[in-house]
């Protein structure tokens, strides 16, 4: 947040307040946090975390299966 405040010039107090509100919204709703399993704080707070992690695991398993199949088909063709 320091970078937001210190790197830009704000000529009106409202400009600074708006920019800080934008940053807080980004930080809580769109930025993934490694310390909470790459979820957003909003996802954890509203209880969506487990569902998201389960969906990611399903996607991961499908991807690994597809890659394994692709790799094996290349090995057989060599």
C-alpha positions as CSV (number, residue, x, y, z in Angstrom):
1,X,0.0,0.0,0.0
2,X,3.0,2.3,0.6
3,X,3.8,2.2,-3.1
4,X,0.3,3.3,-4.0
5,X,0.5,6.3,-1.7
6,X,4.1,7.3,-2.2
7,X,4.5,6.9,-5.9
8,X,1.6,9.0,-7.1
9,X,0.7,12.6,-6.4
10,X,-2.8,13.3,-5.1
11,X,-4.0,16.9,-5.3
12,X,-7.3,16.4,-3.6
13,X,-8.1,14.3,-0.5
14,X,-10.9,12.6,-2.4
15,X,-8.4,11.3,-5.0
16,X,-6.3,9.7,-2.3
17,X,-9.4,8.2,-0.6
18,X,-10.6,6.7,-4.0
19,X,-7.2,5.2,-4.7
20,X,-6.9,3.6,-1.3
21,X,-10.4,2.2,-1.7
22,X,-9.5,0.7,-5.0
23,X,-6.4,-0.8,-3.5
24,X,-8.3,-2.3,-0.6
25,X,-10.8,-3.8,-3.0
26,X,-8.0,-5.3,-5.2
27,X,-6.2,-6.7,-2.1
28,X,-9.3,-8.3,-0.6
29,X,-11.2,-9.4,-3.7
30,X,-8.8,-10.0,-6.6
31,X,-5.3,-10.6,-5.2
32,X,-4.4,-14.2,-4.4
33,X,-2.6,-14.8,-1.1
34,X,-0.1,-17.6,-0.9
35,X,-0.5,-17.8,2.9
36,X,-4.2,-18.8,2.4
37,X,-3.7,-21.4,-0.4
38,X,-3.7,-18.9,-3.2
39,X,-7.2,-17.8,-2.4
40,X,-8.5,-14.3,-2.0
41,X,-9.4,-13.1,1.5
42,X,-13.0,-12.6,0.4
43,X,-13.2,-16.2,-0.8
44,X,-12.0,-17.5,2.6
45,X,-14.3,-15.1,4.5
46,X,-17.4,-16.1,2.6
47,X,-16.6,-19.8,2.7
48,X,-15.9,-20.3,-0.9
49,X,-12.3,-21.6,-0.3
50,X,-13.0,-25.3,0.0
51,X,-15.1,-25.3,-3.2
52,X,-12.4,-23.4,-5.1
53,X,-9.7,-25.8,-3.9
54,X,-11.8,-28.8,-4.9
55,X,-12.3,-27.4,-8.4
56,X,-8.6,-26.7,-8.7
57,X,-7.8,-30.3,-7.7
58,X,-10.2,-31.7,-10.3
59,X,-8.6,-29.5,-13.0
60,X,-5.2,-30.6,-11.8
61,X,-6.1,-34.3,-12.0
62,X,-7.6,-33.9,-15.5
63,X,-4.5,-32.0,-16.7
64,X,-2.1,-34.6,-15.3
65,X,-4.1,-37.4,-16.9
66,X,-4.1,-35.6,-20.3
67,X,-0.4,-34.9,-20.1
68,X,0.3,-38.6,-19.2
69,X,-1.7,-39.8,-22.1
70,X,0.0,-37.3,-24.5
71,X,3.4,-38.3,-23.2
72,X,2.7,-42.0,-23.5
73,X,1.4,-41.6,-27.1
74,X,4.7,-39.8,-28.0
75,X,6.8,-42.6,-26.4
76,X,5.0,-45.3,-28.3
77,X,5.4,-43.4,-31.6
78,X,9.1,-43.0,-31.2
